[in-house]
Amino acid sequence: MLVPDAPVTLTNDPLVTSSFMIGFNWQDGVSDGGSPVIDYRITYDQSIGNFVTLIEGLNDQVYVTDFELLSGRVYQFKV
């Protein structure tokens, strides 16, 4: 088995996103590495250069942040 391709098209969901939370979704990469992808891990950074795990074992391709966003910060997410 191989490592699956990274998810693609990480997209903001404007119907969910507000000044307090972000909703986003994504699609699987082209190759699944020979086995179906069963879960995802999301990490984020608050403009300090340190990605922290937000959630592991997520089964869906949709997520809404469960913490309050801080004004003036630039957030970066990876799936």
Backbone as CSV, one residue per row, in Angstrom:
resi,resn,N_x,N_y,N_z,CA_x,CA_y,CA_z,C_x,C_y,C_z
1,MET,0.832,-1.182,0.000,0.000,0.000,0.000,0.873,1.240,0.000
2,LEU,0.357,2.281,-0.588,1.049,3.557,-0.669,0.268,4.608,0.102
3,VAL,0.930,5.703,0.401,0.260,6.825,1.057,-0.689,7.472,0.048
4,PRO,-1.928,7.748,0.439,-2.857,8.378,-0.505,-2.443,9.811,-0.818
5,ASP,-2.872,10.293,-1.969,-2.637,11.700,-2.317,-3.348,12.596,-1.303
6,ALA,-2.804,13.773,-1.121,-3.434,14.747,-0.228,-4.780,15.167,-0.791
7,PRO,-5.722,15.477,0.082,-7.005,15.997,-0.393,-6.810,17.265,-1.229
8,VAL,-7.753,17.515,-2.104,-7.675,18.673,-3.002,-8.916,19.536,-2.846
9,THR,-8.875,20.664,-3.448,-9.980,21.634,-3.480,-10.540,21.949,-2.099
10,LEU,-9.654,22.243,-1.139,-10.103,22.706,0.170,-10.808,24.034,-0.050
11,THR,-12.099,24.076,0.255,-12.940,25.209,-0.099,-13.696,25.728,1.111
12,ASN,-13.741,27.038,1.241,-14.528,27.689,2.278,-16.014,27.522,1.966
13,ASP,-16.817,27.287,3.001,-18.269,27.214,2.844,-18.859,28.533,3.339
14,PRO,-19.169,29.473,2.440,-19.632,30.795,2.850,-20.978,30.785,3.580
15,LEU,-21.745,29.704,3.448,-23.021,29.621,4.157,-22.825,29.348,5.653
16,VAL,-21.652,28.855,6.024,-21.346,28.523,7.417,-20.365,29.519,8.028
17,THR,-19.424,29.989,7.230,-18.346,30.832,7.742,-18.857,32.184,8.229
18,SER,-18.370,32.578,9.394,-18.716,33.873,9.981,-17.448,34.435,10.633
19,SER,-17.594,35.495,11.386,-16.428,36.052,12.073,-16.015,35.181,13.258
20,PHE,-16.785,34.145,13.571,-16.488,33.304,14.721,-16.141,31.858,14.380
21,MET,-16.420,31.421,13.152,-16.113,30.042,12.770,-15.932,29.940,11.261
22,ILE,-15.275,28.861,10.865,-15.030,28.606,9.450,-15.574,27.228,9.119
23,GLY,-16.316,27.143,8.023,-16.765,25.857,7.502,-16.033,25.597,6.196
24,PHE,-15.547,24.394,6.015,-14.876,24.078,4.755,-15.108,22.620,4.385
25,ASN,-14.801,22.323,3.118,-14.940,20.963,2.610,-13.834,20.704,1.606
26,TRP,-13.686,19.450,1.211,-12.602,19.058,0.305,-12.991,17.784,-0.422
27,GLN,-12.132,17.395,-1.368,-12.305,16.148,-2.110,-11.027,15.339,-1.969
28,ASP,-11.160,14.015,-2.102,-9.977,13.151,-2.062,-9.082,13.426,-3.259
29,GLY,-7.779,13.185,-3.081,-6.833,13.285,-4.185,-7.090,12.176,-5.204
30,VAL,-6.341,12.189,-6.289,-6.551,11.240,-7.379,-6.312,9.798,-6.933
31,SER,-5.240,9.538,-6.190,-4.896,8.179,-5.791,-5.221,7.950,-4.314
32,ASP,-5.861,6.809,-4.030,-6.160,6.477,-2.638,-5.083,5.603,-2.007
33,GLY,-3.988,5.341,-2.731,-2.892,4.538,-2.203,-3.166,3.045,-2.192
34,GLY,-4.260,2.622,-2.813,-4.572,1.199,-2.889,-5.623,0.739,-1.896
35,SER,-6.123,1.654,-1.089,-7.153,1.315,-0.114,-8.010,2.556,0.115
36,PRO,-9.305,2.408,0.342,-10.157,3.591,0.548,-9.687,4.437,1.739
37,VAL,-9.789,5.740,1.607,-9.470,6.649,2.706,-10.600,6.526,3.724
38,ILE,-10.235,6.262,4.990,-11.279,6.040,5.998,-11.431,7.199,6.973
39,ASP,-10.403,8.050,7.097,-10.560,9.220,7.962,-9.518,10.279,7.628
40,TYR,-9.707,11.462,8.215,-8.877,12.621,7.910,-8.389,13.270,9.200
41,ARG,-7.282,14.000,9.095,-6.762,14.802,10.197,-6.682,16.245,9.698
42,ILE,-7.144,17.172,10.511,-7.079,18.591,10.164,-6.134,19.279,11.138
43,THR,-5.201,20.046,10.583,-4.296,20.848,11.396,-4.484,22.312,11.025
44,TYR,-4.072,23.196,11.935,-4.185,24.622,11.638,-3.047,25.394,12.268
45,ASP,-2.834,26.594,11.750,-1.803,27.511,12.228,-2.429,28.893,12.353
46,GLN,-2.070,29.609,13.412,-2.583,30.961,13.644,-1.509,32.005,13.347
47,SER,-0.872,31.886,12.209,0.159,32.828,11.754,1.402,32.832,12.637
48,ILE,1.693,31.696,13.287,2.914,31.631,14.102,3.879,30.570,13.585
49,GLY,3.519,29.898,12.476,4.412,28.913,11.872,4.407,27.571,12.572
50,ASN,3.361,27.283,13.345,3.279,26.036,14.082,1.906,25.404,13.876
51,PHE,1.853,24.351,13.062,0.586,23.677,12.819,0.263,22.752,13.986
52,VAL,-0.980,22.829,14.459,-1.469,22.056,15.594,-2.643,21.209,15.113
53,THR,-2.726,19.977,15.606,-3.840,19.117,15.224,-5.134,19.634,15.833
54,LEU,-6.114,19.830,14.978,-7.430,20.295,15.401,-8.350,19.097,15.655
55,ILE,-8.316,18.113,14.745,-9.145,16.918,14.888,-8.512,15.781,14.094
56,GLU,-8.636,14.567,14.623,-8.195,13.359,13.940,-9.370,12.389,13.869
57,GLY,-9.341,11.501,12.892,-10.377,10.484,12.781,-11.684,10.994,12.208
58,LEU,-11.642,12.130,11.534,-12.845,12.706,10.939,-13.246,11.878,9.722
59,ASN,-14.487,11.428,9.676,-14.955,10.559,8.591,-15.546,11.308,7.414
60,ASP,-15.965,12.538,7.602,-16.603,13.319,6.549,-15.604,14.200,5.817
61,GLN,-16.022,14.712,4.675,-15.207,15.657,3.913,-15.717,17.076,4.123
62,VAL,-16.265,17.302,5.304,-16.815,18.600,5.698,-16.436,18.827,7.145
63,TYR,-16.078,20.069,7.484,-15.751,20.370,8.883,-16.101,21.821,9.189
64,VAL,-16.553,22.061,10.407,-16.794,23.408,10.913,-15.970,23.549,12.181
65,THR,-15.175,24.603,12.267,-14.326,24.789,13.444,-15.181,24.827,14.703
66,ASP,-14.627,24.283,15.778,-15.368,24.235,17.039,-14.705,25.110,18.110
67,PHE,-13.950,26.098,17.676,-13.347,27.046,18.600,-13.587,28.452,18.071
68,GLU,-13.555,29.427,18.948,-13.806,30.801,18.533,-12.581,31.377,17.835
69,LEU,-12.786,31.948,16.671,-11.703,32.586,15.934,-11.374,33.931,16.573
70,LEU,-10.107,34.278,16.549,-9.673,35.541,17.129,-9.497,36.583,16.038
71,SER,-10.009,37.760,16.269,-9.926,38.856,15.309,-8.464,39.230,15.055
72,GLY,-8.143,39.528,13.803,-6.802,39.969,13.438,-5.828,38.841,13.166
73,ARG,-6.223,37.584,13.345,-5.350,36.441,13.082,-5.638,35.889,11.688
74,VAL,-4.607,35.379,11.060,-4.761,34.708,9.777,-4.610,33.214,10.064
75,TYR,-5.637,32.452,9.741,-5.637,31.030,9.993,-5.332,30.278,8.706
76,GLN,-4.550,29.203,8.841,-4.233,28.332,7.725,-4.613,26.921,8.141
77,PHE,-5.294,26.188,7.264,-5.733,24.831,7.573,-5.139,23.858,6.569
78,LYS,-4.850,22.638,7.059,-4.398,21.528,6.201,-5.225,20.313,6.534
79,VAL,-5.565,19.540,5.470,-6.301,18.288,5.660,-5.394,17.153,5.252
